[in-house]
Amino acid sequence: MDFNAKKWKLMRITMKKQPFIFNFTLKGSVLEEVNEFRDLGFLTNHHLSWNSHIDTITSKANRILGLIKRTCRGWKDTETLKTLYCTLVRSQVEYGPVVWSPYTSRNIDKLERIQWRGTKFILGQNDISYEDRLKCLNMLSLENRRYLFDVVFLYKVLNGYLNIELIPLLNFYSKADPYKFRHVDDYSLKWNYARTTKFKNSYFNRIVEMWNSLPLEIRLAPNLESPISAVFGARHCKPSSQQIAEDRGEQKFSKLHITNMPPKPEGSSVSVQVQEAVAQPNTTLKTLLRTATLLTCIGLDALDVYEGLEFDSEDDKQDIDIVLQKLQRYCIGETNEIYERYRFNKRDQKPNESLDVYVTALRTLAKTCNCGVLENSLIRDWIVIGVRDNQTRKKLLQVSKLTLKECIDICRSYETSSHQLKEINQEEVSAITQSNEKKSREIHCKFRAKKHI
């Protein structure tokens, strides 16, 4: 397999103010140098800072949370809203936190504000503190969940759940260690010397205090429930079997069952339409969100039109394609196919009309003619018939098996060359005129007191 040099990027990881610059080449092509690069979902920069990555995932999570707020306004089912938040929003900021877990207050607060707004929306109460909202929902803060992920990740590595060669990078105490303290066992980690702040707060150093703080029987537990329960207990939150399953990644959104829907209020709203769509067993989440997004953006007047449309079934009412088709039919109205084809057949290229404008007009008229698979061929035929230049028409008729693309390319080529030739001829005429004006000058006659031309 040949390597494509254009797909390769060069990123210099250094903290020097004036790094050594050298151009790397691959098969004679110089590799493009970048300061940031996304690999496996992580946005890494040349300073090994995760600020850009955290800004990206928080921005995406906030957009999804805003969509849920707009589409689910009026919902009262706390469990349903919590499931939507955990599946669509929280998952965005919890992809691989073992790699990029923040240590600055700026990034920690930026991530935590997402859940702060999410829990506020789920409960619908503004007079409850963030800690009390977490207790009501039986949830951990995002910072404590990252703590849990770090501990569970190390437990999986040490017990063979993950096939990662990470043990040689971990520094455990041994019996012969001269600096081993009395209260330290053989399963405790040692701190690694860190010259920079980035390595000091990396996984290999921040896990030391977390792991050593757990009791020995928890670190030697035969299954995952013990360390998870210990971390939950240390974080003052009693775990449930459902939450343990969530933290182990076993809960799937496909198992979502919507129950206890609120009654339909008087009037119409987007949230009522979304609730009716969710209640349908055949409605997928993707179709639901697309339809809900459309109903959110079209405005109140268009929403009234949508509610007045007739649908064959409730499933069709949540089908984005059927909704768009009915809205288009309502806005444009019923068309007379015979009259539309008459307009199409009478459309010729107007004087001084460019080819692109003419082709666009034909495409617009063809959409209302119900041409089906013959649409492109009819447009091609009418370009040949309606074009004004006879030389262009002659060239088109000489081509056998002419396609629409070839027809447009030939016409555009002739049109461009005609404009260029016209411009050249104008320059020649202007040059000849200026030359004649220079030769014809007035001469004063000294004998007759008149001017000779």
C-alpha positions in Angstrom: 0.0 0.0 0.0 1.4 3.4 -1.0 1.5 6.2 1.6 -0.2 9.4 0.7 2.0 12.3 1.9 -1.0 14.7 1.9 -2.7 12.7 4.6 0.3 12.8 7.0 0.7 15.6 9.5 3.7 16.6 11.5 3.3 17.9 15.1 6.3 18.9 17.2 5.7 18.2 20.9 8.0 20.6 22.8 8.0 23.3 25.4 10.9 25.2 24.0 10.4 28.7 22.9 12.8 28.2 19.9 12.6 24.6 18.9 14.8 23.0 16.3 13.0 23.2 13.0 13.5 20.5 10.4 11.3 19.7 7.4 10.3 16.0 7.2 9.6 14.6 3.8 7.8 11.5 2.5 8.6 10.5 -1.0 9.8 14.0 -1.8 6.8 15.8 -0.3 7.2 18.0 2.7 4.8 17.0 5.5 2.4 19.6 6.7 3.1 20.9 10.2 0.1 21.4 12.5 -0.2 22.6 16.1 -3.3 20.5 16.8 -4.4 17.1 15.6 -7.4 14.8 16.3 -6.7 11.1 16.7 -9.1 8.5 18.1 -11.4 11.3 19.2 -8.8 13.2 21.3 -7.7 16.7 20.2 -4.0 16.9 21.1 -1.8 20.0 20.7 1.9 20.5 20.6 2.1 21.6 24.2 0.2 18.5 25.4 -2.5 20.7 26.8 -6.1 19.5 26.8 -7.8 23.0 26.8 -8.8 22.7 23.1 -10.2 19.2 23.6 -12.2 20.2 26.6 -13.5 23.4 24.8 -14.6 21.2 21.9 -16.5 18.5 23.9 -18.1 21.1 26.2 -19.4 23.1 23.3 -20.9 19.9 21.7 -22.5 18.9 25.0 -24.0 22.3 25.5 -25.5 22.2 22.0 -27.1 18.8 22.6 -28.4 20.0 26.0 -29.9 23.0 24.4 -31.7 20.8 21.9 -33.1 18.6 24.6 -34.3 21.7 26.5 -36.1 23.0 23.4 -37.7 19.7 22.4 -38.6 18.4 25.8 -40.0 21.6 27.4 -42.9 20.7 29.6 -41.9 17.1 30.4 -42.4 16.1 34.0 -41.0 12.5 33.9 -37.7 12.9 35.8 -36.4 9.4 34.9 -36.9 10.0 31.2 -35.1 13.3 31.3 -32.3 11.9 33.3 -31.8 9.0 30.8 -31.8 11.5 27.9 -29.2 13.7 29.7 -26.9 10.7 30.7 -27.1 9.2 27.2 -26.8 12.2 24.9 -25.1 14.9 27.0 -23.0 13.3 29.7 -21.5 10.8 27.3 -20.0 13.6 25.3 -17.8 14.8 28.2 -16.9 11.3 29.5 -15.2 9.8 26.5 -11.7 8.7 27.6 -11.4 10.9 30.7 -8.5 8.8 31.9 -6.4 10.4 29.2 -7.4 14.0 29.5 -8.8 14.4 33.0 -8.4 18.2 33.8 -6.5 19.5 36.8 -7.1 23.3 36.4 -10.1 25.0 38.0 -11.0 26.6 34.7 -11.5 23.2 32.9 -13.1 21.5 36.0 -15.7 24.2 36.4 -16.4 24.4 32.7 -17.2 20.7 32.6 -19.2 20.8 35.8 -21.4 23.6 34.6 -22.9 21.3 32.0 -24.2 18.9 34.7 -25.2 21.9 36.8 -27.5 23.1 34.1 -28.6 19.6 33.2 -29.8 18.7 36.7 -31.5 22.0 37.0 -33.5 21.2 33.9 -34.3 17.6 34.9 -35.8 18.6 38.3 -37.2 21.9 37.1 -36.5 23.6 40.4 -34.2 26.6 40.8 -34.2 26.8 44.6 -32.3 23.6 45.2 -28.5 23.6 45.4 -26.4 21.6 43.0 -25.3 19.1 45.8 -29.0 18.5 46.8 -30.0 18.0 43.1 -27.3 15.3 42.8 -28.6 13.5 45.9 -32.2 13.7 44.6 -31.2 12.2 41.3 -28.7 9.7 42.9 -25.9 11.0 40.7 -22.2 11.9 41.2 -20.6 15.1 40.1 -18.5 14.8 36.9 -15.3 15.3 38.9 -16.1 12.4 41.2 -17.1 10.2 38.2 -13.7 10.9 36.7 -12.2 9.8 40.0 -14.2 6.6 39.7 -13.1 6.0 36.1 -9.4 6.3 37.1 -9.8 3.7 39.9 -11.8 1.3 37.8 -9.4 1.6 34.9 -6.4 0.6 37.1 -8.4 -2.3 38.6 -9.2 -3.6 35.2 -5.6 -3.4 34.1 -4.2 -5.2 37.2 -6.8 -7.9 37.0 -6.5 -8.6 33.3 -9.8 -7.1 32.2 -7.9 -4.9 29.7 -5.0 -6.1 27.6 -2.8 -3.0 28.1 0.9 -3.1 28.9 0.6 -0.6 31.7 2.0 -2.4 34.7 5.7 -1.7 33.7 4.9 2.0 33.9 3.5 1.7 37.4 5.8 1.9 40.4 4.8 -0.4 43.3 6.5 -0.7 46.7 8.5 -3.8 47.3 9.5 -5.6 50.5 13.1 -4.6 50.1 12.4 -1.0 49.4 14.4 1.0 51.9 11.9 3.9 51.8 8.9 1.8 52.5 6.8 3.1 55.4 5.3 0.9 58.1 1.7 1.4 57.0 2.4 0.8 53.3 1.6 -2.6 51.8 3.0 -4.3 48.7 0.0 -3.2 46.6 0.6 0.5 47.1 1.9 2.8 44.4 4.9 5.1 44.7 5.0 8.7 43.4 6.9 9.3 40.2 9.3 12.2 40.0 7.6 14.9 37.9 9.6 17.9 36.5 6.6 19.4 34.8 3.0 20.2 35.9 1.6 18.1 33.1 3.2 14.9 34.2 2.6 15.6 37.8 -1.2 15.7 37.1 -1.1 12.8 34.5 -2.8 9.5 35.2 0.4 7.8 36.5 0.7 10.3 39.4 -2.9 11.3 40.2 -3.9 7.6 40.5 -1.4 7.0 43.4 -3.3 8.8 46.1 -6.6 7.5 44.8 -5.4 3.9 44.8 -3.6 4.0 48.1 -6.6 5.5 49.9 -8.7 2.3 49.2 -8.6 -0.5 51.7 -6.5 -3.5 50.8 -9.6 -5.8 50.6 -11.1 -3.5 48.1 -8.0 -3.5 45.9 -7.8 -7.3 46.0 -11.6 -7.7 45.4 -12.5 -10.5 42.9 -15.1 -8.4 41.0 -15.8 -4.8 40.1 -18.7 -4.1 42.4 -16.4 -3.7 45.5 -14.2 -0.9 44.2 -17.2 0.9 42.6 -19.1 0.7 45.9 -16.1 1.9 47.8 -15.6 4.9 45.6 -19.4 5.7 45.8 -19.2 5.4 49.6 -16.1 7.7 49.7 -18.0 10.2 47.6 -21.0 10.2 50.0 -23.5 8.7 47.5 -25.1 5.4 47.9 -24.9 3.4 44.6 -27.8 1.6 43.1 -27.6 -1.4 40.8 -28.8 0.8 37.9 -26.1 3.4 38.5 -23.4 0.7 38.8 -24.5 -0.7 35.4 -24.3 2.8 34.0 -20.7 3.3 35.2 -19.7 -0.1 33.8 -21.1 0.9 30.4 -23.8 -1.7 30.4 -26.9 0.5 30.0 -27.9 1.1 26.4 -30.3 3.8 25.2 -32.1 1.2 23.1 -33.6 -0.2 26.4 -35.3 3.1 27.1 -38.9 2.8 28.0 -40.9 6.0 28.3 -43.6 5.7 31.0 -45.8 8.1 33.0 -46.1 10.7 30.3 -47.8 13.9 31.4 -51.3 14.5 30.0 -51.6 16.6 26.9 -52.2 20.2 27.9 -54.6 22.6 26.3 -53.3 24.2 23.1 -50.3 23.0 21.1 -46.6 23.0 21.8 -43.5 21.3 20.4 -43.0 19.3 23.6 -46.5 17.7 23.2 -45.6 16.6 19.7 -42.3 15.1 20.8 -43.9 13.2 23.7 -46.4 11.7 21.3 -43.6 10.7 19.0 -41.6 9.0 21.9 -44.7 7.1 23.0 -44.8 5.4 19.6 -42.9 2.1 19.7 -41.7 2.3 16.1 -40.3 5.8 16.3 -36.5 5.9 16.5 -34.5 8.4 18.4 -32.9 9.8 15.2 -36.3 10.4 13.5 -37.6 11.9 16.7 -34.8 14.4 17.0 -34.9 15.4 13.3 -38.7 16.0 13.5 -38.4 17.8 16.8 -35.6 20.0 15.5 -37.8 21.0 12.5 -40.8 21.8 14.7 -38.6 23.9 17.0 -37.1 26.0 14.2 -40.1 26.7 11.9 -41.9 29.1 14.3 -45.3 29.3 15.8 -47.2 30.1 12.6 -45.7 27.2 10.8 -46.4 25.0 13.8 -50.1 25.9 13.6 -50.0 24.8 10.0 -48.3 21.6 10.9 -51.0 20.8 13.5 -53.7 21.4 10.9 -52.2 19.0 8.3 -53.9 15.6 7.8 -51.7 12.5 8.3 -52.6 8.9 7.6 -51.2 7.7 10.9 -49.4 8.9 14.0 -46.1 7.4 12.7 -46.4 9.6 9.5 -46.8 12.6 11.8 -43.3 12.0 13.1 -41.7 11.0 9.8 -39.5 13.9 8.7 -39.8 13.2 5.0 -43.6 13.1 5.1 -43.8 16.2 7.2 -41.5 18.1 4.7 -43.5 16.9 1.8 -46.9 18.0 3.3 -45.4 21.4 4.3 -44.0 21.9 0.8 -47.4 21.0 -0.7 -49.1 23.5 1.6 -46.7 26.3 0.8 -46.5 25.8 -3.0 -50.0 24.4 -3.6 -51.2 22.0 -6.2 -49.7 22.5 -9.6 -51.2 21.9 -13.1 -48.8 19.5 -14.7 -49.9 20.3 -18.3 -49.4 24.1 -17.7 -46.0 23.5 -16.0 -44.8 21.4 -19.0 -46.0 24.1 -21.3 -43.9 26.7 -19.5 -40.9 24.3 -19.6 -41.3 23.8 -23.4 -41.6 27.5 -24.1 -38.5 28.4 -22.2 -35.7 29.5 -24.5 -32.5 31.3 -23.8 -33.1 35.0 -23.6 -30.8 37.7 -25.2 -27.7 38.3 -23.1 -28.7 35.5 -20.7 -25.8 33.4 -19.4 -25.9 29.6 -19.7 -25.9 29.1 -15.9 -29.0 31.3 -15.5 -30.7 29.4 -18.4 -29.9 26.0 -17.0 -31.0 27.0 -13.5 -34.3 28.2 -14.9 -34.8 24.9 -16.7 -34.1 22.9 -13.6 -36.6 24.9 -11.6 -39.3 24.4 -14.2 -38.5 20.7 -14.5 -39.1 20.1 -10.8 -42.9 20.9 -11.2 -43.3 18.9 -14.4 -43.2 15.4 -12.8 -40.6 14.2 -15.2 -39.1 11.5 -13.0 -36.1 9.7 -14.4 -36.4 11.7 -17.7 -35.7 15.0 -16.0 -32.0 15.2 -17.0 -32.6 14.1 -20.6 -35.4 16.6 -21.1 -33.2 19.4 -19.7 -30.4 18.3 -22.1 -32.7 18.3 -25.1 -34.1 21.7 -24.3 -30.7 23.2 -23.9 -29.9 22.1 -27.4 -33.1 23.5 -28.7 -33.2 26.7 -26.8 -29.6 27.9 -26.9 -29.3 31.1 -29.0 -25.9 30.4 -30.6 -26.2 28.3 -33.8 -22.5 27.3 -33.7 -23.0 25.9 -30.2 -26.1 24.0 -31.3 -24.3 22.6 -34.3 -21.5 21.3 -32.0 -24.0 19.7 -29.6 -25.8 17.9 -32.5 -22.5 16.4 -33.6 -21.9 14.6 -30.3 -23.5 11.1 -30.1 -24.8 9.9 -26.8 -24.7 13.4 -25.4 -25.2 13.6 -21.6 -26.4 16.6 -19.6 -23.0 17.2 -18.1 -21.2 17.1 -21.5 -23.9 19.4 -22.9 -23.4 22.0 -20.2 -19.6 21.8 -20.5 -19.7 22.4 -24.2 -22.1 25.3 -24.0 -20.1 26.9 -21.2 -16.8 26.4 -23.2 -18.3 28.1 -26.3 -19.8 30.9 -24.1 -16.4 31.6 -22.5 -14.5 31.6 -25.8 -17.1 33.9 -27.3 -16.7 36.5 -24.5 -12.9 36.3 -24.8 -13.0 36.7 -28.6 -15.4 39.6 -28.3 -13.0 41.3 -25.9 -10.0 40.7 -28.2 -11.9 42.2 -31.1 -12.8 45.3 -29.1 -9.2 45.9 -28.2 -8.1 45.6 -31.9 -10.8 48.1 -33.0 -9.8 50.5 -30.2 -6.1 50.3 -31.2 -6.9 51.0 -34.9 -9.1 54.0 -34.0 -6.4 55.5 -31.8 -3.8 55.0 -34.6 -6.0 56.8 -37.1 -6.7 59.7 -34.8 -3.0 60.3 -34.4 -2.4 60.5 -38.2 -5.3 62.9 -38.9 -4.1 66.2 -37.5 -4.9 69.8 -38.3 -2.4 71.9 -40.3 -2.6 75.7 -40.4 -2.0 77.1 -44.0 0.3 80.1 -44.0 -1.0 81.3 -47.4 -4.8 81.1 -47.1 -5.3 81.5 -43.3 -7.3 78.2 -43.2 -6.9 74.8 -41.6 -6.0 71.7 -43.6 -7.1 68.3 -42.4 
